[in-house]
Every structure is written in structure tokens, then in C-alpha cells.
Amino acid sequence: MGQTASTPQAGTRIQVIGAGLSRTGTASFSSALNVLLAGPVYHGGTQITMGPASEIKAWMGILRHWLKGQPQDREKCLTLMEQTLDGYAATTDAPASQLVPELMELYPDAKVIYTVRDPEAWAESHAQIRSLATMSFLRVVLLPLPGMRHFVDYINLLAKTWDRVYEGEQSTLNIYHRHIAWLKEVVPEDRLVFFDVKEGWEPLCRALGKDVPTDIPFPWVNDSKAIDQVAEYHIKRGVARWAGVFTAIAVTVAWFTMR
């Protein structure tokens, strides 16, 4: 997760479907794809938390249609996904990582790349997101913020999506392995690539048929630090907005009292 949302570029189409779970180096992966594909990358976590309010609303609509599972809802889901991802060269991170079959249908020529990580380290890291996203006060703190006031509802929809994809599995560690097994079931072998960001440019460039950049170091990004920074940023914004509301109320009450 980065600090700045990407801007779509007219005429750009999805070339890579990032199927890696959040906290598997998706921010580093996104930055690397941005260089190799010479186009904007849709990193779900960044776009939803740092982009305009329309981003989180769009994905909530997509997930609601997906969860209904009816043919007409599937068509609506695909239409909304294509509209949301129009102008991007790749998509990474959740919620797209749980919608790989739909993305492959929309972009039949795109390569599917799964970013790997040590399973136990991932399970421990993912616990940070889960605890942060389910803080009891979060809904109230974020209420004054356009877009982010929907964050808790978005997380709940995403959790329901995970329940369906991973068949109700609650063990974080087991979810990691289930995700890989699921990808092997839904993605043809010749379209699925496993990539560890620790390996740098060479395996990724080989998979995409690109030359290894000679003057650009591989962009390793600390996912954990970035998520903490984004959380702190929005909580501070929410608290500041509430402080402004209470100040305005206090001034109004004082004015009427002194009349």
C-alpha cells in the first residue's frame, strides 16, 4: 500500500492480474509493474483508502453483486469491474485478488501473477490488518470522512467474499494455502506465475518478457509501515473533523446563550 492513488491513463488495458494476497509484497510488486508496463497500476488497498470516495463505493457495489451470485448480478459485477479498472495496466491486492476468475474473463490475455511469502510470516502480518480494520471505534472516527466512512462496511463485504472463496476457513495460515490451491484450480497453468518480490527484477521480467531495468533499483516497499501510516493519516483526519464539529457546536451554543 502506497501513499498516493494512481490515475487512470486513457487507452491502457489490464495486462497483469495480481493474484497475491494483501501483505505478500503487493506494494513493491505494484511499483515494479508501474515501471515495466509503463502504465498506472490499480493497487486495491491504496486506491480504496487514498483515492476518491467513488473507488470504495464502486468496489462495495461489485462485491454486493458478486455475493448475490445470480446471472444478472454477475454481468453487473463484470461491467462495474471493467469500468473501475479502465485505464490501468495491472491490478493488485484485494479485493481483486479474490475475483481472479472474473478478471480472467474480462482480460483473457493478461498474465496472472501470485506474489508469495513465507506462510507463517504472512499469517502474523495479516493479523495486523484484521485487528486494525475491526477496531470498535473505527466507524465513528471515520464517519466525517467521505469515502472512508464506508470502510468498515467494505471490510465486512470483503470478509464475506473471503468466506465464500475459502469455504468459511477461519485459520489465517490455512487461508494462505487455500488461496494457492484455489488459484491452481481456476487459472490455467500456462497463465499462472509465482513471484517473490525478494528476488527482484529478473524473474518478474522473465515472466513478462521485459528487459531488466539497468538504471532503476527494484522498488521494495515496507507494506506494514505503509499501512500504519495510512491508518494514522485517516484516524487523525477523522479526529480533526470531529474536533471541528464539536467546536462549531460549542460556538453556536455560546452565541445563543449570550443573546
N, C-alpha and C positions, 0 to 999 in steps of 0.2 A: 504494500500500500504506500503510495506516494503522497505528496502534499498538494499536488496540482492535478486537476482533472484534465484529460485530453480533449481536444477539439476535433470534431469530425472533419474529414477532408473530402470534398466532392469528388466522386468518381472512384473512390477507394473501396475495395471489397475484401471481406474476410478471407485471408489466406491460411491462417493458423488458428485452430481451436485449442485453447489452453485447457486441458482436462485435469490439471493438477488441483488438489485441494488447497484451500487457503492455508498459509503458513508452510508451504513447500517451496519457498523461494519465488513466488509468483510476481513479486515486485521487481526482483532482479531480472527475471525472465521477461517481464513486460518491457523493461528498459532496454534489454538486449534486442528484443523483436523490433522495437521502435527504430533501432539503428539498422538492423538487417533488412527490414521491409520498407524502410523509408516512408513510413506512414504512421498515423496515430494508433495506439493500442488501447483497447477498452478493458482496463483493469477494474473488475466489478466493485471491489471494496473502495477504490479511490473515486470512481465515478459516482457511486451512490452516496458516499459521505462528503465528498468535496465538490461535486457537480451541482447543477441547478436542481431545484425541487422536482422537476419533471422526470429526472432519472429514477429516483426511488419510487415515484408513483408509477412509472412505466413498468418496472420490474414487479411491483406488487400486483399490477393487473395481469402481467404474464403468468406469475405463479398461481394466481387465483384461477385463471383459465386452465392452466396445466393440471392443477389439483382436481378440477371437476372431471376431467378425463373424457368428456363427451366429444364426438367428432367435430361438432361446430366449435367447441371450445379449443380443440387442438388447432384448428385452422386459424382461429383468432389469436391463439398463442404464437403461432408461427409468423403471422402478419405483424404483430406487435414487436416480436424479436427482430425481425428484418428491419423494421422502421427504426428501432432503437440502436441497432448496430450499423446502420447505414453510414458509410464514410470512414469506417475503421478497417485497419489491415489485419487485426487479430483481436481475439477476446480471451481474457484470462481471469482466473479467480472465480469465486462464487458470485452470483448464482449460476452462471453459465456452465460451470464445471459439473453441475448436476443435470444439465439439459443437453448433453452431448448428442444423443440421437436426433433431437430436433435441429441442432446446429448442423449436423452432417447432412440432413435433408435439405436445409437451406443452402449449404455451401459444400456441394459434393466433391469439389476439387481441393478442399482445404485439408492440410495435414493436421492430425490430432496428436498433440504433444502433452505427455503427462510428466510433470515435474515431481521427482522422487525426493524422499528424505528418510532418514532413519525413523522407522515407525514409532519407537518409544519416545524419541525426541519430539516428533510431531505431536503425539498424544499429549505430552506435557505442555507443549506450546499452544496447542488448540484450546487447552483448558483456560488459558488467559482470555481468549476471545469469548468463550462461553460465560465466564464469570463476569466479564466486563459488560457484555450485552444484556445480562439478566439482572443487573443491579436494580433494586426495587425503586430507587428514586429517579432512575433514568428518564422514565416517561414524563415526569413532572418537570425535571430540569430542562428537557429538550422541547417542551411544549411551545415556548415562544419562537422557536426557530423553524422557518419554512423548510419543508423537506424533512429535516431531521426529527420533527415532531412525529413522523410516521415510522421512525427507526425501529422501535420495539415491535410494532405490528409487522414490519418487514421481516424482522428476525424470527418472529413466530411463524410466518408463512414459509420462510426458508427451512425452519426446523421440521415443519410438516412435509416439505419436499424431501428432506433427508430421510425422514421416517419411511416414506414410500420407496425411495430408491434403495435404501439399505434394509428394508423389510423390518423396521422397528428396532434395529440394533441400537443398544444404548452404550455399549463399550466403545470408547473413543478409539482405542487401539484396534478393535475388530473392524470398526468403520473404515480405517485406513486400508486394511486388507480387502474388505468387501468392495471398496471403490475400485481397486485394481482388478479384482475378479469381474466386476460389472463391466468395466471398460473392455476387457478381453472378450466379453460376450457380445457387446454392442458395436465394437469397432473392428472392421476388417484388419487382419494382421499387417497388411502392407500399408495401412494408413496410420498405425499407432506407433509412436516413438516415445521411449522413456529417456528422460534427460535430468541429470543432476547439475544444478547451477554451479556447484563446486568445481565442475570440470571445465568451466569457461567456454570460450568461443568454439573450439574445434568440433565437438560432437554436434552442437546445435547447427553450425554452418554446414556440416556434412549432411545432416538430415534435411536441410532446406535447400541444398545445392548452392550455397552462397560462399563467397570468398571470405576468409578470416580477416577481419579488420586489423590492419597493421599499426594504426596510429591511435586506436581507441581501446583503452583497457576495458575488460568485462565489467559491467556495472553491478557490482554486488551491493545490495540494499538490505539493511537490517529491518526485516519485517516487524519484529517485536517492538523496536524503538519507534518505527513509523506509526504503528497502531496506537501506541501510548501517546504519541504527540497529537494524533488526530482526536483521540478521546479527550485529552486535556483541552484541546482547542475548542471543541464543541461544548464541553461542560462549562468552561469559562465564559463562552458566549451566552449560554443559557442562563447562567447565574447573573451575568451583567444585564441581560434583558429583563430578568425578574426584578433586579435591583432598580432598573429604570421604571418598571411598572409600579413598584411599591413607593418609589419616590414621587411619582406623578400623583398617586392616590393620596399620599401624605400632604402634598402641596395643595391639592384640591380640597381635602378635608379642612386644612388650616385656613384656607381662603374663606370657605363658607362659615367656619367657626368665628372668624374675626369680623364678619359682616354685621 
